[in-house]
Amino acid sequence: MTTLQASAQNQLRQLVEQIERLEEEKKALASDIRDKYLEAKGVGFDVKALRQVVRLRKKSQAERQEEETVLEVYLHALGMLDDMPRATTAAAEAMMAAE
């Protein structure tokens, strides 16, 4: 087995220590986020819906519309929606044509 040179050992040690510090920061941030959701719940907000809003805000309008369209197509196919909206029908036809 080979050993690393002193400079490589130092570089490796620094990288590991930096990763460990970042992991601790990540843990602290996760705790802060949990606290915010608990605060929101405490004042009466629906945490599940709030998490969904945060997730959706990370996406573009086009991404959200595409997801909604696919979801509506699936729900309609499973009989969970009475009528398929016109916009969804057109988008579904375009998706099928693209395949």
Secondary structure, DSSP 8 states (H G I E B T S, - for coil): -----HHHHHHHHHHHHHHHHHHHHHHHHHHHHHHHHHHHHHTT--HHHHHHHHHHHTS-HHHHHHHHHHHHHHHHHTT-SSS--HHHHHHHHHHHHH-
